[in-house]
């Protein structure tokens, strides 16, 4: 089976069931084992999780995804996830490093479902409204300083000079 993850894919977790022979090193997420299972090179193993459903104890895969990944499967996903047994691989969007990636799933590897809100990030588009047109020129027609602003500037200068004068008097008197 071939599965293509689009470029700039974001916020999704793809769930795979490994029903065939489990490659050596899959739990350690070695590049060789991941390439054998997913059929793609260059995936970031930090964003791939592999676990055995037997290791979950009383917890179900649905509970694991809800608590560990804050994902709420819909009714269709619940039906697919409830029967999962054996080795499960979770592939997060960030594992592809934003590149379009085609997976050639190995024998005994099945794509169960994709969870999360689909959001494909892209470059911002130019604004097309009339209000966004034009160029603001720097230094063009500056407004005249108000009388209040001029008075505040004069008062600040007078206060600084008085402070220096008082400081000088204290220093001479000491």
C-alpha positions in Angstrom: 0.0 0.0 0.0 1.2 3.5 -0.8 0.3 6.5 1.3 1.4 10.1 0.5 1.8 12.6 3.3 1.5 16.1 1.8 4.2 18.8 2.3 3.7 21.0 5.3 1.2 18.5 6.9 0.5 19.5 10.5 -1.2 18.2 13.6 -2.0 14.7 12.5 -1.2 11.3 13.9 -1.3 8.3 11.5 -1.9 5.0 13.2 -0.4 1.8 11.7 -0.8 -1.8 12.8 2.1 -4.2 12.3 0.5 -7.6 11.9 3.3 -9.4 10.0 6.7 -10.2 11.3 8.1 -7.4 13.5 11.5 -6.2 12.2 14.4 -6.2 14.6 15.0 -2.8 16.0 11.4 -1.4 15.5 10.9 -0.7 19.2 14.2 1.2 19.2 13.1 3.0 16.0 16.3 2.3 14.1 16.4 3.8 10.6 16.6 0.3 9.0 13.5 -1.0 10.8 11.5 2.1 10.1 12.4 2.0 6.4 11.4 -1.7 6.3 8.0 -1.0 8.0 7.1 2.4 6.4 9.2 2.2 3.2 10.5 5.8 3.5 13.9 7.2 4.5 14.7 10.3 6.4 11.8 10.2 8.9 12.6 11.8 12.2 12.3 9.0 14.8 11.6 11.5 17.6 8.1 11.9 16.1 7.4 8.2 15.7 6.1 6.0 18.6 6.1 2.3 18.6 4.4 0.2 21.3 2.9 -3.2 21.9 -0.7 -3.2 22.9 0.1 -6.0 25.5 2.3 -3.5 27.3 -0.7 -1.1 27.9 -2.2 -3.4 30.5 -5.8 -2.4 31.2 -5.5 0.7 29.0 -6.9 0.5 25.5 -5.4 2.1 22.4 -8.2 4.6 22.4 -7.4 5.5 26.1 -3.7 5.7 25.2 -4.4 8.2 22.3 -6.8 10.2 24.4 -4.6 10.6 27.4 -1.2 10.6 25.8 -1.9 12.6 22.7 -5.1 14.5 23.6 -6.8 13.0 20.5 -10.6 12.3 20.5 -11.4 9.7 17.8 -14.7 9.9 16.1 -17.2 7.0 15.8 -15.6 5.6 12.7 -12.1 5.8 14.2 -13.3 4.2 17.4 -14.5 1.1 15.5 -11.1 0.7 13.8 -9.0 1.3 17.0 -10.9 -0.9 19.4 -9.7 -4.1 17.7 -6.0 -3.3 17.5 -3.6 -5.9 18.9 0.1 -6.3 18.7 2.6 -3.7 17.6 1.2 -0.3 16.8 3.2 2.5 15.2 2.2 6.2 15.5 3.6 8.6 12.9 3.2 12.3 13.7 3.2 14.9 11.0 6.4 16.4 12.2 8.3 13.1 11.4 8.4 14.2 7.7 10.1 17.5 8.5 7.5 19.3 6.3 8.4 17.5 3.1 6.0 15.6 1.0 6.6 11.9 1.8 5.4 8.8 0.1 5.2 5.7 2.3 5.5 2.3 0.7 4.1 0.2 3.6 5.8 -3.1 4.2 4.1 -6.5 4.2 1.9 -6.9 7.2 1.7 -3.1 7.8 -1.8 -1.6 7.6 -2.8 2.1 7.9 -5.6 2.0 10.4 -6.6 5.6 10.6 -5.4 9.2 10.7 -6.3 11.3 13.7 -6.2 15.1 14.4 -7.3 18.2 12.6 -6.0 18.4 9.1 -4.1 21.6 8.6 -1.8 22.2 5.7 0.4 25.2 6.4 1.3 27.5 3.6 2.9 30.8 2.8 0.7 33.8 3.4 -1.2 35.1 0.4 -1.0 38.8 -0.7 -3.8 41.0 0.4 -6.1 42.0 -2.4 -8.4 44.7 -0.9 -8.1 48.3 -2.0 -7.2 49.3 1.6 -4.0 47.3 1.4 -2.7 49.1 -1.7 -0.2 52.0 -1.7 3.0 52.9 -0.1 3.6 54.8 3.1 6.5 57.3 2.6 8.7 58.0 5.6 9.3 61.7 6.5 6.4 62.9 4.4 4.4 65.8 5.9 5.1 65.5 9.6 2.6 67.0 11.9 3.4 70.2 13.8 4.3 69.8 17.5 1.4 70.8 19.7 1.8 73.6 22.3 1.3 71.0 25.1 4.2 68.9 23.8 6.5 72.0 23.5 5.6 73.1 27.0 6.4 69.6 28.4 9.7 69.6 26.6 10.6 73.0 28.1 9.5 71.9 31.6 11.6 68.8 31.4 14.7 70.8 30.4 14.1 73.3 33.2 13.8 70.4 35.8 17.0 68.8 34.6 18.9 72.1 34.8 17.5 72.8 38.3 18.5 69.2 39.4 22.0 69.8 38.1 22.2 73.2 39.9 21.0 71.8 43.2 23.5 68.9 42.8 26.3 71.4 42.2 25.3 73.4 45.3 25.3 70.3 47.5 28.7 69.3 46.1 30.2 72.7 46.7 28.8 72.9 50.2 30.1 69.5 51.2 
